[in-house]
C-alpha cells in the first residue's frame, strides 16, 4: 500500500538557518499546484518563519472550494501552548494532528494537555527517539514524525515495529534529506546543511549520490525521484514532500509512478547502510541534535 503524500511547508517560511531567501511567489505557485494535483494533507509549524508558513497555508486553502473535513492539516508546538494562534493563522477551527515538535522538559505533562484540547483530533510527536517514545505509552499518541531518507536509518526498523504494535501512524519527512540527495550537493552547500554528518565522510556520501545518478539515468529521470521512490517503499503511512518551486514539486511527484527493481533497492540499501554507519552514536536526529534525555523524562 502506497503512503499518503503530504505537502511540507517549512520551505515557505524558512527558519533554523534554512530556506531564508525563499520567494513568496514561488511558494504560492507551489501550494496552488499541490492543491490542484489533489494533495489534501499539509504539514506546517509556527516556527517556520515565525508563523509565516501557517498563515500562507491557511489563507491559500480558503481560496479554493475545498471541504475542510477532507483535508488533513498538521501543525506543531514546542510547549503545548499557543494553539489559538496557530488556528487563527491557519483559518481553521481545529487541527487534524498537533505534534510536539521535539522532546521537551516535562513533555509527558505537555502532551497530556495537548491531548485534552477539543480543537485537536489527534496528537503526535516529532523527532522523538524510541527510548523517549516508550515512556509515553500511556498517552493517546496517534502519530510519530521522523526522517525517512537514505541518510538516516537510526532506530527506523525498531520504531516501525513499536508503532505497528501500538497503532501509531508514522509520517516521514525530508525524503531528499534537505535536498542533499538531489544529485547537486556532493560538496557542502553554503548554509546549515554543511554541518550534517555525511560531509565528514565524503567517500561514502559521494558513492550514494553517484548511485542515485546512475539509477536515474537508467530510468530517464532525476536522482531526486529515485531517492523519493526509495522512501515510498519504506512502509511509512505518510511521506512529506517539501518543495520550493512548482517545477520541483511536479518533478518530485513523478516518483509516485516509478518502480525500482529489487536489485536497485538492494544497491540503494547497501549504499545507505554504508553512509549511515557513520551516524554519530549520540546523535538523535538528522540535524545533528542530541536531545537531553534526562530533562525530557
KEDO-94377 format. One record per residue (C-alpha): residue number from 0; residue in one letter; y, x, z. Coordinates in nm, 4 decimals. Example, Ala and Ser with C-alpha at 12.3 -4.5 7.8 and 13.67 -1.06 7.14 Angstrom:
! residues 2
+-----+------+----------+----------+----------+
! pos ! code !       yy !       xx !       zz !
+-----+------+----------+----------+----------+
!   0 !    A !  -0.4500 !   1.2300 !   0.7800 !
!   1 !    S !  -0.1060 !   1.3670 !   0.7140 !
+-----+------+----------+----------+----------+
//
This chain:
! residues 297
+-----+------+----------+----------+----------+
! pos ! code !       yy !       xx !       zz !
+-----+------+----------+----------+----------+
!   0 !    X !   0.0000 !   0.0000 !   0.0000 !
!   1 !    X !   0.3367 !   0.1435 !  -0.1018 !
!   2 !    X !   0.6016 !   0.1801 !   0.1692 !
!   3 !    X !   0.9188 !  -0.0235 !   0.1742 !
!   4 !    X !   1.2208 !   0.1559 !   0.0288 !
!   5 !    X !   1.5430 !   0.1590 !   0.2297 !
!   6 !    X !   1.8801 !   0.2992 !   0.1330 !
!   7 !    X !   2.0134 !   0.5572 !   0.3758 !
!   8 !    X !   2.3905 !   0.5678 !   0.4132 !
!   9 !    X !   2.4556 !   0.8898 !   0.6032 !
!  10 !    X !   2.5990 !   1.0406 !   0.2856 !
!  11 !    X !   2.8564 !   0.7597 !   0.2606 !
!  12 !    X !   3.0222 !   0.8518 !   0.5882 !
!  13 !    X !   2.9277 !   1.2131 !   0.6412 !
!  14 !    X !   2.9020 !   1.3800 !   0.9770 !
!  15 !    X !   2.7452 !   1.6692 !   1.1675 !
!  16 !    X !   2.8791 !   1.9081 !   0.9017 !
!  17 !    X !   2.7054 !   1.7311 !   0.6126 !
!  18 !    X !   2.8497 !   1.5338 !   0.3175 !
!  19 !    X !   3.2065 !   1.5605 !   0.4456 !
!  20 !    X !   3.3522 !   1.5643 !   0.0920 !
!  21 !    X !   3.1776 !   1.2500 !  -0.0301 !
!  22 !    X !   3.3716 !   1.0473 !  -0.2876 !
!  23 !    X !   3.4220 !   0.6837 !  -0.1809 !
!  24 !    X !   3.3951 !   0.5546 !  -0.5370 !
!  25 !    X !   3.0586 !   0.7263 !  -0.5786 !
!  26 !    X !   2.9374 !   0.5697 !  -0.2549 !
!  27 !    X !   3.0386 !   0.2218 !  -0.3655 !
!  28 !    X !   2.8695 !   0.2593 !  -0.7039 !
!  29 !    X !   2.5539 !   0.3885 !  -0.5361 !
!  30 !    X !   2.5431 !   0.0987 !  -0.2916 !
!  31 !    X !   2.6076 !  -0.1613 !  -0.5623 !
!  32 !    X !   2.3349 !  -0.0099 !  -0.7791 !
!  33 !    X !   2.0874 !  -0.0236 !  -0.4902 !
!  34 !    X !   2.1634 !  -0.3914 !  -0.4278 !
!  35 !    X !   2.1275 !  -0.4770 !  -0.7963 !
!  36 !    X !   1.7968 !  -0.2906 !  -0.8080 !
!  37 !    X !   1.6653 !  -0.5188 !  -0.5351 !
!  38 !    X !   1.6818 !  -0.2897 !  -0.2331 !
!  39 !    X !   1.7174 !  -0.5098 !   0.0737 !
!  40 !    X !   1.6726 !  -0.2599 !   0.3584 !
!  41 !    X !   1.9598 !  -0.0400 !   0.4722 !
!  42 !    X !   1.9823 !   0.2317 !   0.7355 !
!  43 !    X !   2.3099 !   0.3433 !   0.8928 !
!  44 !    X !   2.4629 !   0.4654 !   1.2201 !
!  45 !    X !   2.8044 !   0.4614 !   1.3892 !
!  46 !    X !   2.8018 !   0.8423 !   1.3965 !
!  47 !    X !   2.8014 !   0.8562 !   1.0152 !
!  48 !    X !   3.1699 !   0.9124 !   0.9533 !
!  49 !    X !   3.2705 !   0.7600 !   1.2894 !
!  50 !    X !   3.1825 !   0.4096 !   1.1713 !
!  51 !    X !   3.2813 !   0.4587 !   0.8076 !
!  52 !    X !   2.9248 !   0.4158 !   0.6825 !
!  53 !    X !   2.8657 !   0.0957 !   0.8804 !
!  54 !    X !   3.1956 !  -0.0501 !   0.7665 !
!  55 !    X !   3.1384 !   0.0247 !   0.3996 !
!  56 !    X !   2.7877 !  -0.1172 !   0.4110 !
!  57 !    X !   2.8954 !  -0.4376 !   0.5838 !
!  58 !    X !   3.1932 !  -0.5029 !   0.3605 !
!  59 !    X !   2.9975 !  -0.4460 !   0.0411 !
!  60 !    X !   2.6923 !  -0.6504 !   0.1383 !
!  61 !    X !   2.9076 !  -0.9575 !   0.1972 !
!  62 !    X !   3.0476 !  -0.9279 !  -0.1567 !
!  63 !    X !   2.7068 !  -1.0158 !  -0.3009 !
!  64 !    X !   2.5337 !  -1.3558 !  -0.2876 !
!  65 !    X !   2.2653 !  -1.2256 !  -0.0516 !
!  66 !    X !   2.0766 !  -1.4244 !   0.2100 !
!  67 !    X !   2.1138 !  -1.2425 !   0.5420 !
!  68 !    X !   1.7626 !  -1.3346 !   0.6548 !
!  69 !    X !   1.6180 !  -1.1485 !   0.3569 !
!  70 !    X !   1.7993 !  -0.8258 !   0.4458 !
!  71 !    X !   1.6886 !  -0.5607 !   0.6934 !
!  72 !    X !   1.9873 !  -0.3832 !   0.8456 !
!  73 !    X !   1.9179 !  -0.0983 !   1.0865 !
!  74 !    X !   2.1741 !   0.0940 !   1.2857 !
!  75 !    X !   2.1662 !   0.3265 !   1.5839 !
!  76 !    X !   2.3197 !   0.4125 !   1.9190 !
!  77 !    X !   2.3320 !   0.7224 !   2.1329 !
!  78 !    X !   2.3675 !   0.5416 !   2.4660 !
!  79 !    X !   2.2743 !   0.1755 !   2.4245 !
!  80 !    X !   2.6395 !   0.0720 !   2.4118 !
!  81 !    X !   2.8930 !  -0.0395 !   2.1506 !
!  82 !    X !   2.6625 !  -0.2881 !   1.9754 !
!  83 !    X !   2.9546 !  -0.5254 !   1.9260 !
!  84 !    X !   3.1478 !  -0.2621 !   1.7305 !
!  85 !    X !   2.8522 !  -0.1969 !   1.5019 !
!  86 !    X !   2.8004 !  -0.5678 !   1.4395 !
!  87 !    X !   3.1685 !  -0.6128 !   1.3591 !
!  88 !    X !   3.1730 !  -0.3238 !   1.1124 !
!  89 !    X !   2.8508 !  -0.4474 !   0.9522 !
!  90 !    X !   2.9840 !  -0.8048 !   0.9249 !
!  91 !    X !   2.6697 !  -0.9488 !   1.0783 !
!  92 !    X !   2.5755 !  -1.1312 !   1.3965 !
!  93 !    X !   2.2533 !  -0.9352 !   1.4541 !
!  94 !    X !   2.0636 !  -0.6169 !   1.3713 !
!  95 !    X !   1.7095 !  -0.6200 !   1.2422 !
!  96 !    X !   1.6460 !  -0.2790 !   1.4016 !
!  97 !    X !   1.8528 !  -0.0920 !   1.6596 !
!  98 !    X !   1.7455 !   0.2690 !   1.7109 !
!  99 !    X !   1.8149 !   0.5097 !   1.9911 !
! 100 !    X !   1.9421 !   0.7850 !   1.7615 !
! 101 !    X !   1.7876 !   1.0734 !   1.9547 !
! 102 !    X !   1.6427 !   1.1429 !   2.3001 !
! 103 !    X !   1.8887 !   1.0932 !   2.5818 !
! 104 !    X !   1.9122 !   1.1267 !   2.9559 !
! 105 !    X !   1.7804 !   0.8076 !   3.1204 !
! 106 !    X !   1.6501 !   0.6939 !   2.7831 !
! 107 !    X !   1.3977 !   0.4555 !   2.9426 !
! 108 !    X !   1.6779 !   0.2570 !   3.1051 !
! 109 !    X !   1.8861 !   0.2700 !   2.7866 !
! 110 !    X !   1.6014 !   0.1307 !   2.5779 !
! 111 !    X !   1.5374 !  -0.1439 !   2.8318 !
! 112 !    X !   1.8992 !  -0.2567 !   2.7938 !
! 113 !    X !   1.8744 !  -0.2345 !   2.4164 !
! 114 !    X !   1.5602 !  -0.4490 !   2.4134 !
! 115 !    X !   1.7377 !  -0.7107 !   2.6215 !
! 116 !    X !   2.0097 !  -0.7744 !   2.3651 !
! 117 !    X !   1.9698 !  -1.1098 !   2.1916 !
! 118 !    X !   2.1569 !  -0.9756 !   1.8867 !
! 119 !    X !   1.8740 !  -0.7291 !   1.8175 !
! 120 !    X !   1.5460 !  -0.8294 !   1.6546 !
! 121 !    X !   1.3614 !  -0.5018 !   1.7106 !
! 122 !    X !   1.4229 !  -0.1772 !   1.8972 !
! 123 !    X !   1.3177 !   0.1669 !   1.7781 !
! 124 !    X !   1.3588 !   0.5367 !   1.8485 !
! 125 !    X !   1.4649 !   0.8119 !   1.6115 !
! 126 !    X !   1.3872 !   1.1857 !   1.6283 !
! 127 !    X !   1.1617 !   1.1278 !   1.9277 !
! 128 !    X !   0.8929 !   1.3932 !   1.9956 !
! 129 !    X !   0.5496 !   1.2488 !   2.0644 !
! 130 !    X !   0.5441 !   1.3666 !   2.4255 !
! 131 !    X !   0.8592 !   1.1643 !   2.4965 !
! 132 !    X !   0.7460 !   0.8667 !   2.2902 !
! 133 !    X !   0.4316 !   0.8427 !   2.5025 !
! 134 !    X !   0.6427 !   0.7993 !   2.8158 !
! 135 !    X !   0.7924 !   0.4819 !   2.6637 !
! 136 !    X !   0.4655 !   0.2964 !   2.6031 !
! 137 !    X !   0.5601 !   0.0144 !   2.8411 !
! 138 !    X !   0.8638 !  -0.0736 !   2.6269 !
! 139 !    X !   0.8560 !  -0.3113 !   2.3282 !
! 140 !    X !   0.9246 !  -0.0432 !   2.0660 !
! 141 !    X !   0.8629 !  -0.1580 !   1.7100 !
! 142 !    X !   0.9934 !   0.1330 !   1.5001 !
! 143 !    X !   0.9887 !   0.5118 !   1.5070 !
! 144 !    X !   1.2048 !   0.7102 !   1.2626 !
! 145 !    X !   1.1197 !   1.0720 !   1.1808 !
! 146 !    X !   1.1488 !   1.3116 !   0.8831 !
! 147 !    X !   0.8977 !   1.2664 !   0.6023 !
! 148 !    X !   0.9089 !   1.5628 !   0.3668 !
! 149 !    X !   0.7300 !   1.8789 !   0.2623 !
! 150 !    X !   0.9312 !   2.0921 !   0.5052 !
! 151 !    X !   0.8319 !   1.9057 !   0.8207 !
! 152 !    X !   0.4796 !   1.8274 !   0.9394 !
! 153 !    X !   0.5083 !   1.8863 !   1.3134 !
! 154 !    X !   0.3130 !   1.6154 !   1.5001 !
! 155 !    X !   0.3157 !   1.3913 !   1.1933 !
! 156 !    X !  -0.0558 !   1.3105 !   1.1930 !
! 157 !    X !  -0.0710 !   1.2601 !   1.5697 !
! 158 !    X !   0.2400 !   1.0419 !   1.5515 !
! 159 !    X !   0.0857 !   0.8228 !   1.2813 !
! 160 !    X !  -0.2263 !   0.7768 !   1.4920 !
! 161 !    X !  -0.0242 !   0.6875 !   1.8010 !
! 162 !    X !   0.1970 !   0.4410 !   1.6175 !
! 163 !    X !  -0.1025 !   0.2793 !   1.4488 !
! 164 !    X !  -0.2695 !   0.2291 !   1.7861 !
! 165 !    X !   0.0447 !   0.0773 !   1.9400 !
! 166 !    X !   0.1503 !  -0.1331 !   1.6390 !
! 167 !    X !   0.4686 !   0.0653 !   1.5842 !
! 168 !    X !   0.6036 !   0.0954 !   1.2303 !
! 169 !    X !   0.7147 !   0.4368 !   1.1013 !
! 170 !    X !   1.0265 !   0.4968 !   0.8963 !
! 171 !    X !   1.0503 !   0.8330 !   0.7197 !
! 172 !    X !   1.3880 !   0.9802 !   0.6364 !
! 173 !    X !   1.5046 !   1.2602 !   0.4079 !
! 174 !    X !   1.2099 !   1.2967 !   0.1657 !
! 175 !    X !   1.4202 !   1.5652 !  -0.0073 !
! 176 !    X !   1.4891 !   1.7494 !   0.3198 !
! 177 !    X !   1.8663 !   1.7057 !   0.2868 !
! 178 !    X !   1.8444 !   1.7961 !  -0.0814 !
! 179 !    X !   1.6665 !   2.1289 !  -0.0302 !
! 180 !    X !   1.3657 !   2.0077 !  -0.2318 !
! 181 !    X !   1.5721 !   1.9143 !  -0.5366 !
! 182 !    X !   1.4962 !   2.2484 !  -0.7010 !
! 183 !    X !   1.8568 !   2.3694 !  -0.6871 !
! 184 !    X !   1.8743 !   2.5252 !  -0.3409 !
! 185 !    X !   1.6412 !   2.8235 !  -0.3409 !
! 186 !    X !   1.9349 !   3.0097 !  -0.1866 !
! 187 !    X !   2.1090 !   2.8725 !   0.1230 !
! 188 !    X !   2.3903 !   2.6234 !   0.0468 !
! 189 !    X !   2.7319 !   2.6776 !   0.2000 !
! 190 !    X !   2.7003 !   2.4166 !   0.4745 !
! 191 !    X !   2.4965 !   2.3442 !   0.7853 !
! 192 !    X !   2.1724 !   2.3416 !   0.5881 !
! 193 !    X !   2.1824 !   2.7190 !   0.5548 !
! 194 !    X !   2.0653 !   2.7423 !   0.9161 !
! 195 !    X !   1.7403 !   2.5495 !   0.8588 !
! 196 !    X !   1.4255 !   2.7448 !   0.9372 !
! 197 !    X !   1.2970 !   2.7548 !   0.5781 !
! 198 !    X !   1.5663 !   3.0024 !   0.4731 !
! 199 !    X !   1.4287 !   3.2560 !   0.7197 !
! 200 !    X !   1.1050 !   3.2528 !   0.5176 !
! 201 !    X !   1.2231 !   3.2749 !   0.1550 !
! 202 !    X !   0.8881 !   3.3707 !   0.0014 !
! 203 !    X !   0.7072 !   3.0601 !   0.1237 !
! 204 !    X !   1.0040 !   2.8338 !   0.0643 !
! 205 !    X !   1.0518 !   2.9515 !  -0.2926 !
! 206 !    X !   0.6800 !   2.9154 !  -0.3565 !
! 207 !    X !   0.7129 !   2.5489 !  -0.2621 !
! 208 !    X !   1.0209 !   2.4852 !  -0.4766 !
! 209 !    X !   0.8614 !   2.6698 !  -0.7714 !
! 210 !    X !   0.5555 !   2.4471 !  -0.7401 !
! 211 !    X !   0.7763 !   2.1378 !  -0.7404 !
! 212 !    X !   0.9395 !   2.2572 !  -1.0620 !
! 213 !    X !   0.6009 !   2.3346 !  -1.2224 !
! 214 !    X !   0.4573 !   1.9910 !  -1.1422 !
! 215 !    X !   0.7818 !   1.8248 !  -1.2514 !
! 216 !    X !   0.7548 !   1.9993 !  -1.5871 !
! 217 !    X !   0.4045 !   1.8618 !  -1.6370 !
! 218 !    X !   0.5266 !   1.5077 !  -1.5692 !
! 219 !    X !   0.8501 !   1.5486 !  -1.7612 !
! 220 !    X !   1.0534 !   1.4667 !  -1.4536 !
! 221 !    X !   1.2522 !   1.6358 !  -1.1761 !
! 222 !    X !   1.1444 !   1.8286 !  -0.8646 !
! 223 !    X !   1.3187 !   1.5617 !  -0.6567 !
! 224 !    X !   1.0940 !   1.2899 !  -0.7939 !
! 225 !    X !   0.7843 !   1.4966 !  -0.7219 !
! 226 !    X !   0.8941 !   1.5544 !  -0.3622 !
! 227 !    X !   0.9638 !   1.1828 !  -0.3159 !
! 228 !    X !   0.6336 !   1.0857 !  -0.4780 !
! 229 !    X !   0.4571 !   1.3060 !  -0.2237 !
! 230 !    X !   0.6422 !   1.1381 !   0.0644 !
! 231 !    X !   0.5481 !   0.7934 !  -0.0657 !
! 232 !    X !   0.1816 !   0.8909 !  -0.0229 !
! 233 !    X !   0.2048 !   0.9868 !   0.3454 !
! 234 !    X !   0.1174 !   0.6481 !   0.4946 !
! 235 !    X !   0.4611 !   0.5599 !   0.6312 !
! 236 !    X !   0.5757 !   0.1977 !   0.6445 !
! 237 !    X !   0.9219 !   0.2780 !   0.5100 !
! 238 !    X !   1.0833 !   0.5653 !   0.3237 !
! 239 !    X !   1.4614 !   0.6035 !   0.3390 !
! 240 !    X !   1.6287 !   0.7325 !   0.0245 !
! 241 !    X !   1.9759 !   0.8766 !   0.0627 !
! 242 !    X !   2.1895 !   0.9397 !  -0.2442 !
! 243 !    X !   2.5473 !   1.0481 !  -0.3086 !
! 244 !    X !   2.5728 !   0.9028 !  -0.6599 !
! 245 !    X !   2.4367 !   0.6153 !  -0.8634 !
! 246 !    X !   2.2760 !   0.8633 !  -1.1041 !
! 247 !    X !   2.0950 !   1.0398 !  -0.8221 !
! 248 !    X !   1.9596 !   0.7161 !  -0.6778 !
! 249 !    X !   1.8441 !   0.5962 !  -1.0210 !
! 250 !    X !   1.6559 !   0.9212 !  -1.0700 !
! 251 !    X !   1.5030 !   0.9113 !  -0.7213 !
! 252 !    X !   1.3789 !   0.5545 !  -0.7697 !
! 253 !    X !   1.1819 !   0.6692 !  -1.0744 !
! 254 !    X !   0.9485 !   0.8403 !  -0.8276 !
! 255 !    X !   0.8098 !   0.4947 !  -0.7466 !
! 256 !    X !   0.6363 !   0.4988 !  -1.0846 !
! 257 !    X !   0.4937 !   0.8498 !  -1.0543 !
! 258 !    X !   0.1266 !   0.9133 !  -0.9883 !
! 259 !    X !   0.0354 !   1.2589 !  -0.8679 !
! 260 !    X !  -0.3200 !   1.3772 !  -0.9221 !
! 261 !    X !  -0.5450 !   1.4695 !  -0.6267 !
! 262 !    X !  -0.5175 !   1.8321 !  -0.7373 !
! 263 !    X !  -0.1372 !   1.8183 !  -0.7412 !
! 264 !    X !  -0.1332 !   1.6580 !  -0.3984 !
! 265 !    X !  -0.3633 !   1.9317 !  -0.2706 !
! 266 !    X !  -0.1397 !   2.2065 !  -0.4107 !
! 267 !    X !   0.1681 !   2.0484 !  -0.2561 !
! 268 !    X !  -0.0070 !   2.0105 !   0.0771 !
! 269 !    X !  -0.1073 !   2.3777 !   0.0806 !
! 270 !    X !   0.2455 !   2.4907 !  -0.0074 !
! 271 !    X !   0.3841 !   2.2595 !   0.2596 !
! 272 !    X !   0.1449 !   2.3916 !   0.5218 !
! 273 !    X !   0.2426 !   2.7472 !   0.4332 !
! 274 !    X !   0.6129 !   2.6967 !   0.4968 !
! 275 !    X !   0.5659 !   2.4517 !   0.7844 !
! 276 !    X !   0.3575 !   2.7109 !   0.9688 !
! 277 !    X !   0.6890 !   2.8831 !   1.0396 !
! 278 !    X !   0.8480 !   2.5861 !   1.2160 !
! 279 !    X !   0.9637 !   2.7370 !   1.5476 !
! 280 !    X !   0.7399 !   2.6279 !   1.8339 !
! 281 !    X !   1.0292 !   2.4962 !   2.0398 !
! 282 !    X !   1.1914 !   2.3026 !   1.7549 !
! 283 !    X !   1.1635 !   1.9246 !   1.7850 !
! 284 !    X !   1.3464 !   1.8261 !   1.4685 !
! 285 !    X !   1.4035 !   1.9460 !   1.1137 !
! 286 !    X !   1.7705 !   2.0048 !   1.2004 !
! 287 !    X !   1.6642 !   2.2762 !   1.4430 !
! 288 !    X !   1.7222 !   2.0692 !   1.7559 !
! 289 !    X !   1.5346 !   2.1264 !   2.0765 !
! 290 !    X !   1.5591 !   1.8165 !   2.2920 !
! 291 !    X !   1.5828 !   1.8677 !   2.6658 !
! 292 !    X !   1.2562 !   1.7014 !   2.7608 !
! 293 !    X !   1.3235 !   1.7068 !   3.1343 !
! 294 !    X !   1.6596 !   1.5313 !   3.1013 !
! 295 !    X !   1.5100 !   1.2739 !   2.8647 !
! 296 !    X !   1.2403 !   1.1606 !   3.1067 !
+-----+------+----------+----------+----------+
//
